[in-house]
Amino acid sequence: MAVQRYSTDRGDLTRTAILALLGTVGPLSRTEIARQLELSPATVTQLTRELMGHGMLEELELEPSRGGRPAQKLGLIGSAGRALGVKVAADHLVIVDVRLDGEVLGVWDRPVDTTSPRALDELVDAVADAVAATGGAGDPPLLGIGVGVPGSVEDQAVGTVNAPTLGWQATPVGERLRRRLDLPVLVENDVNALAAAERLYGRGRTHRDFLVLTIGRGVGAAIVTDGRVYRGARGGAGEFGHVPMLASGPVCGCGNEGCLESMVGAAGLIGAARTRMELPADATVADIGRLAAGGDPIAREVFAEAGAVLGRAAAGLINVVDPEVVVVLGEGTADWPYWQAGFDPALLAHLYPGRRDISVEVESWDDTSWAQGAAALVLATPFDAAGAAGEQGRLVRARLIGATP
């Protein structure tokens, strides 16, 4: 059977938008799809016919009409495929099993020390165990593995990782997983992976130009322009946390001084709080958040000051790339009301006048969100207009349509 070759035109992005819309809001008629995505009826008819032909959409019940012919609703076939997503953190792995429509089928969490000589072996073993635990009768076919890492990946289809926070330099994550599992594997910076998920299932599905900002242990950004994640010359675009904010400030994990992350990342927040209040030796940002929620003025001040720093830096990035919307994600969003007290006025004060009406959307977060982003690397691949997935993307597409690669 011949492998379907999608062209690299806007149709690829529109197919993605149709799948994402149906996965987010549920079944819709072709007329509703055309209206919500601002497409012509003829375009929607053509593209949905193609998607149905590849087993990704199905016709459902007729929608009652007011006098005219009832409209046929279309819905995703979640059983068309699934992917495993892996989030690698310094001390643990989170693995999720996700269907094409975004439904999470399973979650695994395993401790790991990424500085250990056996770290890569442990990662491969954990993913192999998750693969073995899935794939029972009735499960959708496994299309591939997506891995999100807090570092740079020059080519996501090769998957060689440079991640100082993990202690990894030129680590062949993709090659080792492919050798063990004989499956397509895509490896990407974890914030870029979140942007892929946002494009498929989140607010980004209706925007072609948007920013994703993440706050938590570190600070990151993903830039989506014309519907594609901008990766840079070596896959390292988006290191927002390493924008220099002070000539001589706190030492950052990258080795430089005064980086944004050193001031508003987890370590920076805890360090700022310690200079003003008594904290236990093992205090976390969550502890400071609980104090702020209880009305502690110093805890709230720490968050507000960090928010102001973040707001100034975000304004600079927005002024440069001119997105339609900014989406804020990450563990730090649990305390966003206290960040916001400083973030909003600082952002407004430093935005270029014509951009002060930009929308900043803060999304809910849970421990599986990073891994779901990694899974989206694979689930978005059938409509990879930019070709970032390379040969691994071809293998994913072949598995999706049941071809023998």
VOTORBA-529408 format. One record per residue (C-alpha): residue in one letter; x, y, z. Coordinates in pm, whole numbers, plus 50000, padded with zeros to 5 digits. Layout:
node r: A&east: X&north: Y&up: Z
...
% end
This chain:
node r: M&east: 50000&north: 50000&up: 50000
node r: A&east: 50144&north: 50338&up: 49906
node r: V&east: 50223&north: 50580&up: 50184
node r: Q&east: 50014&north: 50898&up: 50175
node r: R&east: 50233&north: 51203&up: 50116
node r: Y&east: 50071&north: 51519&up: 50245
node r: S&east: 50174&north: 51836&up: 50067
node r: T&east: 50336&north: 52116&up: 50262
node r: D&east: 50060&north: 52367&up: 50201
node r: R&east: 49808&north: 52536&up: 50422
node r: G&east: 49581&north: 52231&up: 50385
node r: D&east: 49803&north: 52040&up: 50628
node r: L&east: 49749&north: 52303&up: 50896
node r: T&east: 49378&north: 52313&up: 50821
node r: R&east: 49348&north: 51936&up: 50865
node r: T&east: 49517&north: 51978&up: 51202
node r: A&east: 49274&north: 52257&up: 51293
node r: I&east: 48974&north: 52040&up: 51202
node r: L&east: 49097&north: 51751&up: 51415
node r: A&east: 49181&north: 51984&up: 51702
node r: L&east: 48843&north: 52157&up: 51686
node r: L&east: 48652&north: 51829&up: 51696
node r: G&east: 48877&north: 51696&up: 51972
node r: T&east: 48816&north: 52006&up: 52182
node r: V&east: 48446&north: 52081&up: 52139
node r: G&east: 48309&north: 51746&up: 52022
node r: P&east: 48117&north: 51648&up: 51709
node r: L&east: 48017&north: 51926&up: 51469
node r: S&east: 47853&north: 51956&up: 51131
node r: R&east: 48057&north: 52058&up: 50828
node r: T&east: 47877&north: 52392&up: 50833
node r: E&east: 47980&north: 52454&up: 51195
node r: I&east: 48339&north: 52355&up: 51119
node r: A&east: 48349&north: 52602&up: 50829
node r: R&east: 48204&north: 52879&up: 51044
node r: Q&east: 48430&north: 52828&up: 51346
node r: L&east: 48749&north: 52793&up: 51142
node r: E&east: 48648&north: 53057&up: 50886
node r: L&east: 48687&north: 52817&up: 50594
node r: S&east: 48482&north: 52777&up: 50279
node r: P&east: 48226&north: 52492&up: 50275
node r: A&east: 48404&north: 52342&up: 49973
node r: T&east: 48737&north: 52330&up: 50160
node r: V&east: 48578&north: 52165&up: 50462
node r: T&east: 48401&north: 51908&up: 50245
node r: Q&east: 48724&north: 51818&up: 50065
node r: L&east: 48943&north: 51794&up: 50375
node r: T&east: 48691&north: 51603&up: 50588
node r: R&east: 48647&north: 51355&up: 50303
node r: E&east: 49024&north: 51295&up: 50309
node r: L&east: 49027&north: 51258&up: 50688
node r: M&east: 48737&north: 51010&up: 50674
node r: G&east: 48920&north: 50816&up: 50406
node r: H&east: 49217&north: 50776&up: 50641
node r: G&east: 48996&north: 50656&up: 50927
node r: M&east: 49031&north: 50966&up: 51145
node r: L&east: 48676&north: 51104&up: 51122
node r: E&east: 48336&north: 50939&up: 51113
node r: E&east: 47982&north: 51055&up: 51042
node r: L&east: 47758&north: 51052&up: 51347
node r: E&east: 47393&north: 51134&up: 51412
node r: L&east: 47197&north: 51386&up: 51210
node r: E&east: 47167&north: 51730&up: 51368
node r: P&east: 46810&north: 51866&up: 51385
node r: S&east: 46754&north: 52168&up: 51162
node r: R&east: 46508&north: 52454&up: 51154
node r: G&east: 46325&north: 52382&up: 50832
node r: G&east: 46616&north: 52273&up: 50615
node r: R&east: 46784&north: 51938&up: 50559
node r: P&east: 46931&north: 51789&up: 50881
node r: A&east: 47310&north: 51833&up: 50904
node r: Q&east: 47539&north: 51532&up: 50949
node r: K&east: 47776&north: 51563&up: 51244
node r: L&east: 48139&north: 51454&up: 51221
node r: G&east: 48344&north: 51322&up: 51511
node r: L&east: 48698&north: 51203&up: 51572
node r: I&east: 48774&north: 50834&up: 51570
node r: G&east: 49000&north: 50820&up: 51874
node r: S&east: 49079&north: 50460&up: 51791
node r: A&east: 49262&north: 50576&up: 51477
node r: G&east: 49580&north: 50596&up: 51679
node r: R&east: 49754&north: 50677&up: 52005
node r: A&east: 50099&north: 50782&up: 52123
node r: L&east: 50310&north: 50752&up: 52435
node r: G&east: 50442&north: 51083&up: 52569
node r: V&east: 50740&north: 51099&up: 52803
node r: K&east: 50840&north: 51397&up: 53016
node r: V&east: 51196&north: 51377&up: 53146
node r: A&east: 51266&north: 51575&up: 53465
node r: A&east: 51583&north: 51570&up: 53673
node r: D&east: 51437&north: 51331&up: 53930
node r: H&east: 51148&north: 51148&up: 53763
node r: L&east: 50975&north: 51045&up: 53444
node r: V&east: 50606&north: 51083&up: 53359
node r: I&east: 50468&north: 50868&up: 53077
node r: V&east: 50117&north: 50900&up: 52933
node r: D&east: 49923&north: 50700&up: 52677
node r: V&east: 49710&north: 50943&up: 52469
node r: R&east: 49456&north: 50883&up: 52190
node r: L&east: 49438&north: 51091&up: 51875
node r: D&east: 49144&north: 51285&up: 52022
node r: G&east: 49347&north: 51380&up: 52332
node r: E&east: 49193&north: 51129&up: 52574
node r: V&east: 49448&north: 51000&up: 52826
node r: L&east: 49433&north: 50621&up: 52855
node r: G&east: 49707&north: 50563&up: 53113
node r: V&east: 49972&north: 50735&up: 53326
node r: W&east: 50300&north: 50606&up: 53470
node r: D&east: 50542&north: 50787&up: 53704
node r: R&east: 50890&north: 50656&up: 53779
node r: P&east: 51180&north: 50806&up: 53976
node r: V&east: 51508&north: 50854&up: 53792
node r: D&east: 51840&north: 51026&up: 53856
node r: T&east: 51936&north: 51179&up: 53522
node r: T&east: 52295&north: 51235&up: 53640
node r: S&east: 52343&north: 50860&up: 53690
node r: P&east: 52548&north: 50671&up: 53429
node r: R&east: 52246&north: 50440&up: 53391
node r: A&east: 51993&north: 50720&up: 53340
node r: L&east: 51943&north: 50652&up: 52971
node r: D&east: 51906&north: 50278&up: 53033
node r: E&east: 51644&north: 50351&up: 53299
node r: L&east: 51455&north: 50579&up: 53060
node r: V&east: 51453&north: 50315&up: 52787
node r: D&east: 51343&north: 50045&up: 53034
node r: A&east: 51059&north: 50262&up: 53166
node r: V&east: 50927&north: 50337&up: 52816
node r: A&east: 50958&north: 49972&up: 52715
node r: D&east: 50754&north: 49873&up: 53024
node r: A&east: 50485&north: 50126&up: 52930
node r: V&east: 50472&north: 49995&up: 52572
node r: A&east: 50435&north: 49639&up: 52705
node r: A&east: 50156&north: 49748&up: 52942
node r: T&east: 49945&north: 49884&up: 52655
node r: G&east: 49819&north: 49751&up: 52327
node r: G&east: 49551&north: 49517&up: 52452
node r: A&east: 49247&north: 49413&up: 52255
node r: G&east: 49052&north: 49719&up: 52146
node r: D&east: 49337&north: 49966&up: 52205
node r: P&east: 49417&north: 50205&up: 51917
node r: P&east: 49740&north: 50130&up: 51730
node r: L&east: 50054&north: 50284&up: 51877
node r: L&east: 50189&north: 50541&up: 51633
node r: G&east: 50511&north: 50627&up: 51814
node r: I&east: 50687&north: 50775&up: 52116
node r: G&east: 50727&north: 51146&up: 52193
node r: V&east: 50984&north: 51265&up: 52448
node r: G&east: 50999&north: 51614&up: 52602
node r: V&east: 51323&north: 51732&up: 52765
node r: P&east: 51426&north: 52056&up: 52938
node r: G&east: 51702&north: 52130&up: 52689
node r: S&east: 51781&north: 52168&up: 52321
node r: V&east: 51734&north: 51908&up: 52048
node r: E&east: 51886&north: 52000&up: 51713
node r: D&east: 51672&north: 51755&up: 51513
node r: Q&east: 51364&north: 51603&up: 51675
node r: A&east: 51376&north: 51307&up: 51436
node r: V&east: 51732&north: 51225&up: 51548
node r: G&east: 51677&north: 51306&up: 51915
node r: T&east: 52024&north: 51396&up: 52042
node r: V&east: 51978&north: 51599&up: 52362
node r: N&east: 52181&north: 51875&up: 52526
node r: A&east: 52026&north: 51950&up: 52865
node r: P&east: 52249&north: 52099&up: 53137
node r: T&east: 51972&north: 52066&up: 53400
node r: L&east: 51972&north: 51690&up: 53339
node r: G&east: 52349&north: 51661&up: 53312
node r: W&east: 52313&north: 51545&up: 52950
node r: Q&east: 52546&north: 51642&up: 52667
node r: A&east: 52494&north: 51495&up: 52318
node r: T&east: 52285&north: 51218&up: 52473
node r: P&east: 52135&north: 50989&up: 52202
node r: V&east: 51786&north: 50956&up: 52347
node r: G&east: 51608&north: 50899&up: 52016
node r: E&east: 51858&north: 50649&up: 51882
node r: R&east: 51851&north: 50436&up: 52198
node r: L&east: 51471&north: 50427&up: 52215
node r: R&east: 51437&north: 50338&up: 51846
node r: R&east: 51694&north: 50060&up: 51874
node r: R&east: 51513&north: 49902&up: 52170
node r: L&east: 51151&north: 49951&up: 52067
node r: D&east: 51152&north: 49952&up: 51686
node r: L&east: 50900&north: 50239&up: 51688
node r: P&east: 50906&north: 50596&up: 51554
node r: V&east: 51052&north: 50830&up: 51820
node r: L&east: 51043&north: 51211&up: 51826
node r: V&east: 51239&north: 51411&up: 52085
node r: E&east: 51187&north: 51782&up: 52145
node r: N&east: 51234&north: 52061&up: 52393
node r: D&east: 50951&north: 52023&up: 52644
node r: V&east: 50811&north: 52374&up: 52597
node r: N&east: 50803&north: 52329&up: 52219
node r: A&east: 50619&north: 52002&up: 52280
node r: L&east: 50362&north: 52190&up: 52490
node r: A&east: 50315&north: 52429&up: 52199
node r: A&east: 50242&north: 52131&up: 51973
node r: A&east: 49973&north: 52019&up: 52218
node r: E&east: 49838&north: 52371&up: 52244
node r: R&east: 49810&north: 52389&up: 51866
node r: L&east: 49617&north: 52061&up: 51857
node r: Y&east: 49395&north: 52081&up: 52163
node r: G&east: 49421&north: 52420&up: 52334
node r: R&east: 49366&north: 52787&up: 52270
node r: G&east: 49630&north: 52783&up: 52002
node r: R&east: 49407&north: 52587&up: 51764
node r: T&east: 49241&north: 52908&up: 51643
node r: H&east: 49560&north: 53116&up: 51628
node r: R&east: 49846&north: 53087&up: 51380
node r: D&east: 50081&north: 53314&up: 51577
node r: F&east: 50106&north: 53271&up: 51953
node r: L&east: 50348&north: 53245&up: 52243
node r: V&east: 50360&north: 52979&up: 52512
node r: L&east: 50528&north: 53090&up: 52835
node r: T&east: 50601&north: 52838&up: 53110
node r: I&east: 50678&north: 52906&up: 53474
node r: G&east: 50776&north: 52650&up: 53733
node r: R&east: 51113&north: 52505&up: 53821
node r: G&east: 51244&north: 52701&up: 53523
node r: V&east: 51112&north: 52952&up: 53273
node r: G&east: 51059&north: 52878&up: 52905
node r: A&east: 50891&north: 52995&up: 52589
node r: A&east: 50776&north: 52851&up: 52259
node r: I&east: 50717&north: 53072&up: 51957
node r: V&east: 50452&north: 52961&up: 51708
node r: T&east: 50453&north: 53161&up: 51388
node r: D&east: 50234&north: 53093&up: 51086
node r: G&east: 50113&north: 52776&up: 51257
node r: R&east: 50461&north: 52630&up: 51312
node r: V&east: 50683&north: 52609&up: 51618
node r: Y&east: 50995&north: 52815&up: 51555
node r: R&east: 51296&north: 52599&up: 51650
node r: G&east: 51592&north: 52813&up: 51544
node r: A&east: 51909&north: 52706&up: 51363
node r: R&east: 52002&north: 52435&up: 51616
node r: G&east: 51669&north: 52358&up: 51781
node r: G&east: 51741&north: 52588&up: 52074
node r: A&east: 51491&north: 52871&up: 52018
node r: G&east: 51275&north: 52963&up: 52316
node r: E&east: 51535&north: 52969&up: 52596
node r: F&east: 51343&north: 53259&up: 52744
node r: G&east: 51466&north: 53181&up: 53094
node r: H&east: 51818&north: 53276&up: 52989
node r: V&east: 51742&north: 53629&up: 52878
node r: P&east: 51989&north: 53845&up: 53078
node r: M&east: 51803&north: 54072&up: 53319
node r: L&east: 52088&north: 54190&up: 53545
node r: A&east: 52455&north: 54249&up: 53470
node r: S&east: 52545&north: 54070&up: 53793
node r: G&east: 52265&north: 53882&up: 53961
node r: P&east: 52194&north: 53533&up: 54095
node r: V&east: 52393&north: 53253&up: 53934
node r: C&east: 52177&north: 53057&up: 53693
node r: G&east: 52189&north: 52683&up: 53629
node r: C&east: 52337&north: 52761&up: 53286
node r: G&east: 52639&north: 52918&up: 53455
node r: N&east: 52563&north: 53280&up: 53372
node r: E&east: 52456&north: 53549&up: 53615
node r: G&east: 52134&north: 53748&up: 53619
node r: C&east: 51925&north: 53528&up: 53387
node r: L&east: 51548&north: 53563&up: 53406
node r: E&east: 51521&north: 53204&up: 53533
node r: S&east: 51764&north: 53271&up: 53817
node r: M&east: 51529&north: 53545&up: 53939
node r: V&east: 51182&north: 53401&up: 53885
node r: G&east: 51237&north: 53025&up: 53858
node r: A&east: 51175&north: 52807&up: 54163
node r: A&east: 51522&north: 52859&up: 54308
node r: G&east: 51498&north: 53233&up: 54259
node r: L&east: 51160&north: 53258&up: 54432
node r: I&east: 51274&north: 53052&up: 54727
node r: G&east: 51597&north: 53250&up: 54754
node r: A&east: 51409&north: 53582&up: 54749
node r: A&east: 51168&north: 53459&up: 55015
node r: R&east: 51450&north: 53339&up: 55244
node r: T&east: 51597&north: 53688&up: 55261
node r: R&east: 51271&north: 53817&up: 55412
node r: M&east: 51114&north: 53532&up: 55610
node r: E&east: 51193&north: 53215&up: 55796
node r: L&east: 51154&north: 52904&up: 55580
node r: P&east: 51239&north: 52540&up: 55648
node r: A&east: 51547&north: 52399&up: 55478
node r: D&east: 51335&north: 52194&up: 55238
node r: A&east: 51089&north: 52473&up: 55153
node r: T&east: 50927&north: 52469&up: 54808
node r: V&east: 50746&north: 52722&up: 54595
node r: A&east: 50424&north: 52543&up: 54693
node r: D&east: 50498&north: 52631&up: 55058
node r: I&east: 50533&north: 52998&up: 54967
node r: G&east: 50213&north: 52971&up: 54765
node r: R&east: 50027&north: 52836&up: 55068
node r: L&east: 50153&north: 53129&up: 55274
node r: A&east: 50036&north: 53371&up: 55006
node r: A&east: 49696&north: 53203&up: 54993
node r: G&east: 49672&north: 53249&up: 55369
node r: G&east: 49728&north: 53623&up: 55331
node r: D&east: 50098&north: 53647&up: 55420
node r: P&east: 50206&north: 53988&up: 55281
node r: I&east: 50572&north: 53893&up: 55236
node r: A&east: 50489&north: 53580&up: 55036
node r: R&east: 50255&north: 53781&up: 54817
node r: E&east: 50522&north: 54046&up: 54769
node r: V&east: 50773&north: 53782&up: 54654
node r: F&east: 50535&north: 53658&up: 54386
node r: A&east: 50436&north: 54009&up: 54279
node r: E&east: 50799&north: 54116&up: 54237
node r: A&east: 50874&north: 53802&up: 54035
node r: G&east: 50563&north: 53874&up: 53828
node r: A&east: 50689&north: 54224&up: 53753
node r: V&east: 51023&north: 54088&up: 53631
node r: L&east: 50847&north: 53829&up: 53418
node r: G&east: 50608&north: 54091&up: 53281
node r: R&east: 50892&north: 54317&up: 53165
node r: A&east: 51070&north: 54027&up: 52997
node r: A&east: 50747&north: 53904&up: 52836
node r: A&east: 50676&north: 54252&up: 52701
node r: G&east: 51013&north: 54253&up: 52527
node r: L&east: 50944&north: 53915&up: 52366
node r: I&east: 50592&north: 54019&up: 52259
node r: N&east: 50726&north: 54342&up: 52109
node r: V&east: 50971&north: 54139&up: 51899
node r: V&east: 50751&north: 53852&up: 51771
node r: D&east: 50404&north: 54017&up: 51771
node r: P&east: 50183&north: 53717&up: 51864
node r: E&east: 49804&north: 53712&up: 51860
node r: V&east: 49780&north: 53564&up: 52210
node r: V&east: 50005&north: 53454&up: 52497
node r: V&east: 49935&north: 53126&up: 52677
node r: V&east: 50086&north: 53077&up: 53024
node r: L&east: 50142&north: 52719&up: 53141
node r: G&east: 50344&north: 52528&up: 53397
node r: E&east: 50346&north: 52430&up: 53762
node r: G&east: 50379&north: 52795&up: 53863
node r: T&east: 50031&north: 52879&up: 53736
node r: A&east: 49888&north: 52741&up: 54062
node r: D&east: 49998&north: 53070&up: 54220
node r: W&east: 49919&north: 53292&up: 53922
node r: P&east: 49687&north: 53531&up: 54113
node r: Y&east: 49990&north: 53642&up: 54317
node r: W&east: 50221&north: 53664&up: 54014
node r: Q&east: 49955&north: 53862&up: 53831
node r: A&east: 49964&north: 54147&up: 54081
node r: G&east: 50306&north: 54240&up: 53942
node r: F&east: 50287&north: 54086&up: 53597
node r: D&east: 49990&north: 54278&up: 53456
node r: P&east: 50108&north: 54634&up: 53528
node r: A&east: 50467&north: 54558&up: 53422
node r: L&east: 50355&north: 54399&up: 53097
node r: L&east: 50125&north: 54688&up: 53014
node r: A&east: 50389&north: 54947&up: 53097
node r: H&east: 50650&north: 54793&up: 52864
node r: L&east: 50443&north: 54681&up: 52567
node r: Y&east: 50464&north: 54875&up: 52243
node r: P&east: 50150&north: 55095&up: 52233
node r: G&east: 49987&north: 54905&up: 51947
node r: R&east: 50014&north: 54575&up: 52132
node r: R&east: 49866&north: 54660&up: 52470
node r: D&east: 49541&north: 54482&up: 52396
node r: I&east: 49705&north: 54140&up: 52365
node r: S&east: 49525&north: 53857&up: 52545
node r: V&east: 49717&north: 53660&up: 52810
node r: E&east: 49548&north: 53326&up: 52880
node r: V&east: 49644&north: 53115&up: 53183
node r: E&east: 49554&north: 52746&up: 53149
node r: S&east: 49496&north: 52483&up: 53415
node r: W&east: 49782&north: 52244&up: 53483
node r: D&east: 49843&north: 51897&up: 53620
node r: D&east: 50139&north: 51661&up: 53650
node r: T&east: 50068&north: 51492&up: 53316
node r: S&east: 50056&north: 51808&up: 53105
node r: W&east: 50424&north: 51799&up: 53006
node r: A&east: 50397&north: 51435&up: 52897
node r: Q&east: 50077&north: 51505&up: 52703
node r: G&east: 50272&north: 51770&up: 52515
node r: A&east: 50535&north: 51508&up: 52427
node r: A&east: 50263&north: 51275&up: 52295
node r: A&east: 50132&north: 51560&up: 52079
node r: L&east: 50464&north: 51558&up: 51890
node r: V&east: 50358&north: 51223&up: 51745
node r: L&east: 49985&north: 51292&up: 51716
node r: A&east: 50051&north: 51612&up: 51519
node r: T&east: 50297&north: 51445&up: 51284
node r: P&east: 50045&north: 51330&up: 51019
node r: F&east: 49991&north: 51700&up: 50946
node r: D&east: 50352&north: 51813&up: 50984
node r: A&east: 50365&north: 52085&up: 50720
node r: A&east: 50711&north: 52202&up: 50830
node r: G&east: 50865&north: 51856&up: 50791
node r: A&east: 51028&north: 51878&up: 51136
node r: A&east: 50959&north: 51509&up: 51201
node r: G&east: 51160&north: 51393&up: 50899
node r: E&east: 51182&north: 51019&up: 50839
node r: Q&east: 51024&north: 50947&up: 51176
node r: G&east: 50721&north: 51144&up: 51064
node r: R&east: 50695&north: 50931&up: 50750
node r: L&east: 50696&north: 50619&up: 50968
node r: V&east: 50422&north: 50763&up: 51191
node r: R&east: 50206&north: 50843&up: 50889
node r: A&east: 50260&north: 50493&up: 50753
node r: R&east: 50147&north: 50339&up: 51083
node r: L&east: 49843&north: 50566&up: 51096
node r: I&east: 49709&north: 50454&up: 50759
node r: G&east: 49805&north: 50091&up: 50811
node r: A&east: 50083&north: 50081&up: 50553
node r: T&east: 50397&north: 49877&up: 50578
node r: P&east: 50685&north: 50127&up: 50595
% end
